[in-house]
């Protein structure tokens, strides 16, 4: 599905269930065999001995493809990373993810308005920043800046073939062909690309990293206090 259509579907899907009526768990669906960190995440799933307030579901992509993606719509299942912890997302440590996830869910269930604000900010980031126009502007600036690093003049190889819409899309079938034509840019933009901001100074980069690190440490301290109290209660 073209991204603009997907974006509208995500926005519609987000409104399908009111915040207060959503299940009080952290939810993830995907293929755990893609990365070691994902396999480790599966240890946090519900078991006979532990409930980390997490519900994890293995996604068999071969079966998904055979089913035509009917039960794997992006708007039904996922969120996106943003930039600032506690503004767009809740930070989770890789080395202690089960305990962090349980505390995050407990905190969210006891601070519903703040948790909802974080969710809304994350959704707003997707809707306002992750637009195709911004993606195209990014691609333009990326290629433009990359070209300045070349130490040779590119030339078209003698055996190169020109790629056009017909050669790219017409050979496809079914939804692949349909989505390629739906995402086709039919005319040039009537606006110039956005202006590329100046590069960050090292001090600005370090300040941003320090801000994120401080927030992460604050959340980590909250978690330690939570687990210490829980352990004292159970003793």
ABEGO torsion letter per residue (X at the ends): XBAAAAAAAAAAAAAABBAAABBBBBBBBEBAAABAAAAAAAAABBBAABBAGBBBBBBBAAAAAAAGGAAABAAAABBBBBABBGAABBBBBAAAAAAAAAAAAAAAAABAAAAAAAAAAAAAAAAAABBAAAAAAAAAAAAAAAAAABABBBBBBAABBBBBAAAAAAABBEAAAAAAAAABBABBBABBBBBBBBBBBAAAAAAAAAAAAAAAAAAAAAAAAAAAAAAAAAX
